[in-house]
Amino acid sequence: MQGQEDSSKLRLLLDSPNFRSTAVKVLADKLQCDKQTPSCGQCIRASRPCPGYRSQIDLMFRNESDSVIGKAKAREKTKAKPKSPPKSEPLPFDPAQEFDEIINVKTAEPEVAEFPPWDLATSQDFFFQPMLPNYAMSPSLEERGLAYFNTLSPTWLRDASLLDDLSQTNADDHLLASMSAVGLASFSNSVHAPELMVRARKDYVHALQLTNTALRSPKEAKKDSTLFAVMILGIYETITGSNERSLAAWTEHINGAATLVKLRGRDQFKTAAGKSMFMQVTSSLMLSCVQRTVPMPQHILDLRKEAAKFGAVDPENPGFRLSDVIIDFTIFRSDVRDCKIVGPRAIIERALEIDKNFIAIFEKPPENWQYETVYTDKTPHLIWNGSYHVYKEIWIAHLYNGMRTCRILLHEMIRDQLLAASTAMTPIFSTSEIIIQGESSVAIMLEMQAQILASIPHDHNPSLNTTAGLLEGSRTYFILWPLYLVGGMDLTTEPVRKWAIARLRHIGESVGIRQALVVANYLESNTHILVWETKLNPRNWKDALSDENGEPVWEEVSPEYRDSRGQWRKKVVRNDEGMKLFHYHVQEGVIPPST
């Protein structure tokens, strides 16, 4: 009888949902299963369906929701009842219940009811985060800035492979911070997201601090990443500049890069990145020298010779030859301003000589320098006078415009000298010489202006509503100086000036080059940008010119050359052409306007 009762209890235990594989082991001696399939022998003899064998997965995971809910409700009811006296009788021992509680280990009875739903993700992070790669699925702002800068690298860099050499692995913090600042600033301006500009400014300040720290170390100052960071910081000024101070700040960064180039010496030509950055800095410095009427630094000229020895540059390359002529141009204009070259004839002859050198380079340009002229009557707000140029490479357009701006400044200088010579007491040129050369110079200036205007659509892609159009349009940074020059010429008509202003505003607002808005404001108000000197302002001639004894010669100026304050003087100076008369203002040191 007792055996039958034990067998019945065992059957009930086997049929219970709380059955565990461990129970089989505990009770194996009383009930052996032959583990036959599809039904075991014990179930066949008992004439009942065999429940089969539980998989390990079923034993590992169970739906305890109903059980937990029931226990939670029971626990709440227990808490609501008054506490039982301490000396209450113990509850009878129930092996099945005790076994179930051990297996479930009180499976988060209060926790399941109290944890918020999102805690599952938190627990997953706790277990799986150590096994994941060390990067986030969603990029950070810094990563977004770096990615956008990489996308725009052809906009700023002549050799975009610099990024592969300097920023892909083990990049220095000051370089990454500067790239992030430029990338976020560009993206902020392009999509009109001012909140991104706040982060860009923080990255810019951080990059300045890190770069200044690197510059204090002789070793770090010579690294490629430090020079590259300084160049990129100059780009930031162009993107975010809102006043003339930003134009000067860009110049300061370029001058700083030129100083680093000098510090790096000839060793920089031993690596591809060093050669490429030297050419990049030299190009930017040439533009700065043209804008400010200063000569190229002598140490840059010396390093260019060293670069040729190392094979970093090819002296016969048309681009290198063009840079030689532009350097000669910067030296010439500086000499005229400093009165190292005086006299209309001497100035005009040297200007025409440099102009011939420009013409010679572009008489037979290389095949990849040749461009196509397209004629159309569409989009007149983007295309001036119904035609535009298509260049094979974006940098070729910049080379052409570099030549065109220099030729405009040369012939503007020639024309001004002819006007000054026409009022001299002693004739310097014949009337026919003045007329012929004057008309030629004016024609060349207008021709160069038209070609610059035709080159703008190549820089400024009309399809700015597409990503490709936006990136192509962002390269219009290099057209700011030519647009300012042609828009501010005294030969410029009002329609051309308004068209140039409109293009600059579109560049600033749609492309995100904020300095374009600064330049547009100056053109619109007919004022000159002080840091960009298009008209020569001779230095104090009192210190530069003298008579044969080395002393200045002063005489009163005739009434037609005297202003309301009567402060114009004339100065007689002896040079190779004989005694020459120059007009000098006591306070301002400039030639009086022609009458």
Secondary structure as GFF3:
##gff-version 3
##sequence-region A 1 595
A	DSSP	alpha_helix	2	15	.	.	.	ID=ss1
A	DSSP	alpha_helix	21	26	.	.	.	ID=ss2
A	DSSP	alpha_helix	41	45	.	.	.	ID=ss3
A	DSSP	alpha_helix	56	60	.	.	.	ID=ss4
A	DSSP	alpha_helix	65	80	.	.	.	ID=ss5
A	DSSP	alpha_helix	95	104	.	.	.	ID=ss6
A	DSSP	alpha_helix	109	114	.	.	.	ID=ss7
A	DSSP	alpha_helix	119	128	.	.	.	ID=ss8
A	DSSP	three_ten_helix	129	131	.	.	.	ID=ss9
A	DSSP	alpha_helix	141	151	.	.	.	ID=ss10
A	DSSP	alpha_helix	153	156	.	.	.	ID=ss11
A	DSSP	alpha_helix	162	166	.	.	.	ID=ss12
A	DSSP	alpha_helix	173	191	.	.	.	ID=ss13
A	DSSP	alpha_helix	194	215	.	.	.	ID=ss14
A	DSSP	alpha_helix	218	221	.	.	.	ID=ss15
A	DSSP	alpha_helix	224	240	.	.	.	ID=ss16
A	DSSP	alpha_helix	244	264	.	.	.	ID=ss17
A	DSSP	three_ten_helix	265	270	.	.	.	ID=ss18
A	DSSP	alpha_helix	272	292	.	.	.	ID=ss19
A	DSSP	alpha_helix	298	309	.	.	.	ID=ss20
A	DSSP	alpha_helix	318	337	.	.	.	ID=ss21
A	DSSP	alpha_helix	344	363	.	.	.	ID=ss22
A	DSSP	three_ten_helix	367	369	.	.	.	ID=ss23
A	DSSP	beta_strand	372	375	.	.	.	ID=ss24
A	DSSP	three_ten_helix	384	386	.	.	.	ID=ss25
A	DSSP	beta_strand	387	390	.	.	.	ID=ss26
A	DSSP	alpha_helix	394	422	.	.	.	ID=ss27
A	DSSP	alpha_helix	431	459	.	.	.	ID=ss28
A	DSSP	alpha_helix	467	473	.	.	.	ID=ss29
A	DSSP	three_ten_helix	474	479	.	.	.	ID=ss30
A	DSSP	alpha_helix	480	488	.	.	.	ID=ss31
A	DSSP	alpha_helix	494	506	.	.	.	ID=ss32
A	DSSP	pi_helix	507	511	.	.	.	ID=ss33
A	DSSP	alpha_helix	515	524	.	.	.	ID=ss34
A	DSSP	alpha_helix	541	544	.	.	.	ID=ss35
A	DSSP	beta_strand	554	556	.	.	.	ID=ss36
A	DSSP	three_ten_helix	559	561	.	.	.	ID=ss37
A	DSSP	beta_strand	568	575	.	.	.	ID=ss38
A	DSSP	beta_strand	578	585	.	.	.	ID=ss39
###
